[in-house]
Amino acid sequence: MGTITVSIDDELAERLRKAAERFYGSRRGGMSKIVENALRSYLAKLEEERETKYIALKEGKILAEAPTLSELAEKLKELGVEPRGLRILRSSGIKGSVRGGYRLSV
């Protein structure tokens, strides 16, 4: 197990301590668990974004590709292509919303 020392502002540190106390009580390692889970989620999101491509199509022909929508817009602007009427595709699907709670049938 690695040890990394980081500096965070006082307000964030206090929120982290309170969250660790709330979720893990006074057990050792509560803050580490929260930080590890947060970093895993954040890094997975970054990796997913890096693998995602946006593609601009017009009449079945690829006009431009880019890793983000803003970069795709810039490429289209450089090409002098009006974005209206284009079909924009994303290489990976958009995640659906997650719902929780009880379901009651009437």
GIZISUL-V940573 format. One record per residue. RES is the residue in one letter. SS is DSSP state (@ for helix, = for strand, . for the rest). Layout:
res | ss
RES | SS
RES | SS
This chain:
res | ss
M | .
G | .
T | .
I | .
T | .
V | .
S | .
I | .
D | .
D | @
E | @
L | @
A | @
E | @
R | @
L | @
R | @
K | @
A | @
A | @
E | @
R | @
F | @
Y | @
G | .
S | .
R | .
R | .
G | .
G | @
M | @
S | @
K | @
I | @
V | @
E | @
N | @
A | @
L | @
R | @
S | @
Y | @
L | @
A | @
K | @
L | @
E | @
E | @
E | @
R | @
E | @
T | .
K | .
Y | =
I | =
A | =
L | =
K | =
E | .
G | .
K | =
I | =
L | =
A | =
E | =
A | =
P | .
T | .
L | @
S | @
E | @
L | @
A | @
E | @
K | @
L | @
K | @
E | @
L | @
G | .
V | .
E | .
P | .
R | .
G | .
L | .
R | =
I | =
L | =
R | =
S | .
S | .
G | .
I | .
K | .
G | .
S | .
V | .
R | .
G | .
G | .
Y | .
R | .
L | .
S | .
V | .
